[in-house]
Amino acid sequence: MTATARETVLRRVRDALALSSHPPEVEIPRTYRTGRTLADEERLALFVDRLLDYKGRVHRCTADGTAAVLAEVLHGHRARRVGVPAGLDPAWLAAFDGEVVTDSPDIPAPRLDALDGVVTASAVSCAETGTVFLDGAAADQGRRALTLVPDLHVCVVDLSSVEAGVPEALARLRPTSPITLISGPSATSDIELERVEGVHGPRTLEVVIRTDV
């Protein structure tokens, strides 16, 4: 039986490893700058500035205004059928008068394209880079396909979860979880360097920042 290309490559790798000597383990210094902090207003201002620079849209509210703001945002996009992770707080969409579809692994990813948008929570964010981190193992954030297939992603971020820098944000994540990093809506450039949005994910990112949580 003829070996496949994959089997041939793996065999050669194993043969090379068997012939090589094993170098001693090298300790890699990880002297990252950590522990940076900013006051709430400074973190908020920096985070919003970065989000807007990436062409994200920002809304601010208090925790008790979450449902009203989410309903307003979804209405503004004429969204009638919205997907949510199974663990999202149902009170968040209490003011939304459209259909709420609870996601599950049994729903094929292509069917998610029939949704007008998706609403999720978030794990942590970085003010310095304007990046929102989603934990795929968290019940209120859901699987990666849910936030990549629909054209609209509305993400709720608590100000208390916004860190000043990347090392501080990463320290709050579970390293064993699938993590999605979002810095604005999906965008790339075509051969003429014209910006094209929505190629690899949502065309529109709406971030609702709850300033008292």
C-alpha positions in Angstrom: 0.0 0.0 0.0 1.4 3.4 -1.1 2.1 5.8 1.8 0.3 9.1 1.7 2.2 12.4 1.6 1.3 13.0 5.3 2.6 9.6 6.4 5.8 10.2 4.4 6.4 13.6 6.0 5.7 12.2 9.5 8.0 9.3 9.0 10.8 11.6 8.0 10.2 13.8 11.0 10.4 10.8 13.3 13.6 9.5 11.6 15.2 13.0 12.0 14.2 13.2 15.7 15.6 9.7 16.3 19.0 10.7 14.8 19.2 14.1 16.6 20.7 14.6 20.0 18.3 16.1 22.6 19.5 19.5 23.7 19.1 20.5 27.4 16.0 22.3 28.3 16.3 26.1 28.1 14.5 28.3 30.5 12.8 31.1 28.7 12.7 34.4 30.7 9.2 35.8 30.8 9.9 39.2 32.2 6.9 40.9 30.8 5.8 44.3 32.1 2.8 43.5 34.2 0.6 45.1 36.8 -0.2 48.3 34.9 -3.3 50.1 36.0 -5.4 53.1 34.9 -8.2 54.8 36.6 -11.7 53.9 35.4 -12.2 57.0 33.3 -8.8 56.7 31.7 -9.3 53.0 30.8 -12.7 53.7 29.4 -11.5 56.7 27.3 -8.6 54.7 25.9 -10.7 51.6 25.2 -13.4 53.6 23.4 -10.8 55.5 21.4 -9.2 52.2 20.2 -12.6 50.7 19.4 -13.7 53.7 17.3 -10.3 53.7 15.5 -11.0 50.1 14.5 -14.5 51.2 13.2 -16.3 49.5 16.0 -19.4 51.2 17.4 -19.7 52.0 21.1 -22.6 52.4 23.5 -22.3 53.2 27.2 -24.9 52.3 29.8 -25.3 51.1 33.4 -26.2 47.5 34.2 -29.9 48.3 34.7 -30.0 49.9 31.2 -28.6 46.8 29.4 -31.9 45.5 28.0 -33.0 48.9 26.7 -29.6 49.6 24.9 -29.4 46.2 23.4 -33.0 46.5 22.1 -32.2 49.9 20.6 -29.0 48.6 18.9 -30.7 45.6 17.4 -33.7 47.7 16.3 -31.2 50.1 14.6 -30.0 47.2 12.5 -33.5 45.9 11.8 -32.5 42.6 13.4 -35.5 40.3 13.9 -33.8 37.0 14.5 -30.9 37.0 17.0 -28.7 34.2 18.2 -27.4 34.0 21.8 -25.2 31.6 23.7 -27.0 29.2 26.0 -25.8 30.9 29.1 -26.6 34.5 28.2 -28.6 36.3 30.8 -32.2 36.3 29.3 -32.9 39.6 31.1 -30.5 41.3 28.6 -33.0 40.7 25.8 -36.2 41.3 27.7 -36.9 44.5 25.7 -36.2 42.9 22.4 -39.4 42.0 20.5 -37.8 39.8 17.9 -37.0 36.1 17.9 -34.2 34.9 20.2 -32.4 31.7 19.0 -30.4 29.8 21.6 -27.3 28.3 20.0 -26.2 24.7 20.5 -23.4 22.5 19.0 -26.2 20.6 17.1 -26.8 23.6 14.9 -24.6 23.4 11.8 -22.4 26.5 11.3 -23.9 27.3 7.9 -27.3 27.7 9.5 -26.0 30.5 11.7 -25.9 32.7 8.6 -29.7 32.9 8.7 -29.4 35.0 11.9 -29.6 38.8 11.7 -27.0 39.1 14.5 -25.6 37.6 17.7 -25.4 39.0 21.3 -22.7 37.8 23.7 -21.0 38.7 26.9 -17.2 38.9 27.0 -14.4 37.6 29.2 -11.9 40.5 29.4 -10.8 43.4 27.2 -7.6 45.4 26.7 -7.8 49.2 26.6 -4.4 49.7 25.1 -5.3 47.6 21.9 -9.1 48.0 21.9 -9.3 44.2 21.9 -12.2 42.2 23.3 -11.5 38.6 24.4 -14.1 35.9 24.2 -13.8 32.6 26.2 -15.3 29.9 24.1 -15.8 27.7 27.2 -17.9 30.4 29.0 -21.7 29.8 28.7 -22.5 33.4 28.0 -20.0 33.8 25.2 -20.5 30.6 23.2 -18.6 28.8 20.5 -16.5 30.6 18.0 -18.8 29.9 15.0 -21.6 31.8 16.7 -19.6 35.1 16.7 -18.0 34.6 13.3 -20.8 33.6 11.0 -23.6 36.3 11.6 -22.9 39.7 10.0 -23.6 41.6 13.3 -22.0 41.0 16.7 -23.3 42.9 19.7 -20.9 42.4 22.6 -21.5 43.4 26.2 -18.3 44.5 28.0 -18.2 45.3 31.8 -15.8 48.2 32.5 -14.4 46.1 35.5 -13.2 43.5 32.9 -11.2 46.1 30.9 -7.5 45.9 31.7 -4.9 48.5 30.8 -2.6 46.2 28.7 -2.2 42.9 27.0 -0.3 41.0 29.8 -2.9 42.1 32.4 -5.7 40.9 30.1 -4.1 37.6 29.3 -3.6 36.9 33.0 -7.4 36.9 33.5 -8.0 34.2 30.9 -8.1 30.5 31.2 -5.3 29.1 29.1 -7.2 25.9 28.5 -10.1 27.6 26.9 -10.5 28.5 23.2 -10.1 32.2 23.0 -11.3 34.6 20.3 -9.7 38.1 20.1 -11.8 40.8 18.5 -10.3 44.2 17.5 -13.1 45.8 15.5 -15.2 44.3 12.8 -13.7 41.7 10.4 -11.7 43.5 7.7 -9.0 42.9 5.1 -7.7 44.6 2.0 -8.1 43.5 -1.6 -5.3 43.5 -4.2 -5.7 47.3 -4.7 -5.5 47.8 -0.9 -9.1 48.8 -0.6 -10.6 47.9 2.8 -13.1 45.1 2.6 -15.2 44.3 5.7 -17.0 41.1 6.7 -14.8 38.6 4.9 -13.7 36.6 7.9 -16.3 37.5 10.4 -19.0 40.1 11.3 -19.1 43.2 9.2 -20.4 45.2 12.1 -19.2 45.2 15.8 -21.4 47.0 18.4 -19.8 47.1 21.9 -22.1 47.9 24.8 -19.9 49.0 27.8 -21.6 48.8 31.2 -19.8 51.4 33.2 -20.9 50.4 36.7 -20.1 46.7 36.5 
